């Protein structure tokens, strides 16, 4: 695939990039549908399916891109894809939704999820700079990846326990559309479920490979750094489905979970995506990665302040968030 991409004209490479995105998204959909079907057949509660399989499914495209980039030692793309996606989710997806209609923010999101997302970013910063888990600084090694995955497993356990306790107590569980989720999870035949899982996984792998090859070629032809391509083209491409879905929900005035979803996705991206990528193959960091992670922390703090002030994000705050992202985009293009 790399030879085909490298020998093609740039316009065709752009087509390959779009095809890669499509394979990533549809592959993730099929994988989640097949896995959810088997889980439901095995009597796994829908709330656990939602917190694990469905939630992880939204991060599968980023996982494929970062793991593929890590395996071919394209470290800049492996890291910038995750950080760029997180910043876009937080500032643009949530910002645009709140411009269309002010967003109410769940108490658990303010009290637990946003602070933990900042802790995750700080952990990433510490592991990368201080060589806390690895013997070499400015690198996420195998041990660093295992540490991130350990935090990820702990986070999932806490989320499941919290949701199960809330449900047992008869409280409203802070998960979007749990009743709808229970109805939407279809039960497929065993052969079809397995076909969806295997086919979805193959599509994700192919899409990740094609996306990385196309992004690398675009960076070379346009004189852009791999970091810039990851922070813009790739991260925005993998986040567009969330933006479209959120805009549709905003038009229906159904965006109360928009902030929680974005923050949850950011936690998954740091802990699961970079955890898997660095556990498989060490990922080197550069100075720009560190700066972008710090900016992510600052943006998370701003959103936390917005959310905590009146337990909502207003239209003016949404406009300011989108403007801050545009300033950031201008900065990374300029630097």
HELIX and SHEET records of a PDB file:
HELIX    1   1 UNK A    2  UNK A    6  1                                   5    
HELIX    2   2 UNK A   10  UNK A   41  1                                  32    
HELIX    3   3 UNK A   46  UNK A   49  1                                   4    
HELIX    4   4 UNK A   50  UNK A   54  3                                   5    
HELIX    5   5 UNK A   55  UNK A   57  1                                   3    
HELIX    6   6 UNK A   60  UNK A   71  1                                  12    
HELIX    7   7 UNK A   75  UNK A   88  1                                  14    
HELIX    8   8 UNK A   89  UNK A   93  3                                   5    
HELIX    9   9 UNK A   94  UNK A  100  1                                   7    
HELIX   10  10 UNK A  107  UNK A  108  1                                   2    
HELIX   11  11 UNK A  109  UNK A  113  3                                   5    
HELIX   12  12 UNK A  114  UNK A  130  1                                  17    
HELIX   13  13 UNK A  142  UNK A  168  1                                  27    
HELIX   14  14 UNK A  178  UNK A  184  1                                   7    
HELIX   15  15 UNK A  190  UNK A  222  1                                  33    
HELIX   16  16 UNK A  226  UNK A  229  1                                   4    
HELIX   17  17 UNK A  230  UNK A  234  3                                   5    
HELIX   18  18 UNK A  235  UNK A  251  1                                  17    
HELIX   19  19 UNK A  258  UNK A  268  1                                  11    
HELIX   20  20 UNK A  269  UNK A  273  3                                   5    
HELIX   21  21 UNK A  274  UNK A  280  1                                   7    
HELIX   22  22 UNK A  287  UNK A  310  1                                  24    
HELIX   23  23 UNK A  315  UNK A  334  1                                  20    
SHEET    1   A 2 UNK A 103  UNK A 104  0                                        
SHEET    2   A 2 UNK A 312  UNK A 313 -1                                        
SHEET    1   B 2 UNK A 139  UNK A 140  0                                        
SHEET    2   B 2 UNK A 283  UNK A 284 -1                                        
END                                                                             
